[in-house]
């Protein structure tokens, strides 16, 4: 049995991404939960993760850390589940937007912290007035709109994939800070993914946790 080390569900967006992939594609694992922002958090994570960060996936005597590395490992280990799109063109596009999500949008993340339990429209309004934050938000909406238009929905690449799991925490960020989107297709996509069963389960557990 694989073990996935996760953080507090209310504020751990990177572990949410991997957790969702495993739930979407019915990949069994034991979850090891670590409360974040506690005096012993760093020590607890260090017991499992060489990088001192989570998520990490434990495979007996091997550890895989960083969300994209874990997702790539799962895609290779379970090729029949098609975690990435089967079509090579779609797959390259999906990997590109996940890499962009992984590396970019720093200004948005700093200004709009991942916090499922909070509703803070005022902070959202202030943040969107900052040019760099607005640029990040508009770029994310552009990614969603382009994918939905090119591949026909209902998910970013037609069928559910790692790419959706990578952007669902951003959907929840938009909800927390009540950020509006211009595209009806994007609004419909946000509603759809927010109501997926694993997403609802994560949100329900987040409401009982603190960071």
GIZI-V76060 format. One record per helix or strand of 2 or more residues. SS is the DSSP state (alpha for helix, beta for strand). FROM is the first residue (numbers start at 1). TO is the last residue. If there is no record, write none. Layout:
# GIZI-V76060
SS/FROM/TO + SS/FROM/TO
This chain:
# GIZI-V76060
beta/2/7 + alpha/13/24 + beta/29/34 + alpha/41/46 + beta/56/59 + beta/62/65 + alpha/67/77 + alpha/79/81 + alpha/88/103 + alpha/106/111 + alpha/121/128 + alpha/131/151 + alpha/162/176 + alpha/184/194 + alpha/197/206
